[in-house]
């Protein structure tokens, strides 16, 4: 297997988060968004990165 440098393309992500009420969907979505754009979320100020 060969490794190669990743390329940014105009691909869109389709993802679903499922869990019962209080399962942390919003928190998980914010962490995923932070990981994708490398910027701290502005919605929840108590999150410290």
C-alpha positions as CSV (number, residue, x, y, z in Angstrom):
1,X,0.0,0.0,0.0
2,X,1.3,3.4,-0.9
3,X,0.6,6.6,1.0
4,X,0.0,9.9,-0.9
5,X,-0.7,13.4,0.2
6,X,-4.4,14.2,0.5
7,X,-6.0,16.7,-1.8
8,X,-8.8,19.1,-1.0
9,X,-11.7,18.7,-3.4
10,X,-15.2,20.0,-3.6
11,X,-16.6,17.0,-2.0
12,X,-19.6,17.3,0.4
13,X,-20.0,15.3,3.5
14,X,-23.3,13.6,4.3
15,X,-23.4,12.4,7.8
16,X,-26.1,11.4,10.3
17,X,-25.8,11.4,14.1
18,X,-28.3,9.3,15.9
19,X,-28.8,8.8,19.6
20,X,-31.5,9.2,22.2
21,X,-32.3,12.5,23.8
22,X,-29.4,13.8,25.9
23,X,-27.0,11.6,24.0
24,X,-24.7,14.4,22.9
25,X,-25.6,14.8,19.3
26,X,-25.1,18.6,19.3
27,X,-21.8,18.4,21.2
28,X,-20.6,15.7,18.8
29,X,-21.6,17.7,15.8
30,X,-19.7,20.8,17.1
31,X,-16.6,18.7,17.7
32,X,-16.9,17.2,14.2
33,X,-17.3,20.7,12.7
34,X,-14.3,21.9,14.7
35,X,-12.2,19.0,13.3
36,X,-13.2,19.8,9.7
37,X,-12.6,23.5,9.8
38,X,-9.9,23.7,12.5
39,X,-11.7,26.6,14.2
40,X,-13.2,26.6,17.7
41,X,-17.0,26.6,17.8
42,X,-18.6,30.0,18.6
43,X,-22.0,28.6,19.6
44,X,-20.9,27.0,22.9
45,X,-18.5,29.3,24.7
46,X,-17.8,26.9,27.6
47,X,-16.0,24.5,25.3
48,X,-12.3,25.0,25.7
49,X,-9.9,23.7,23.0
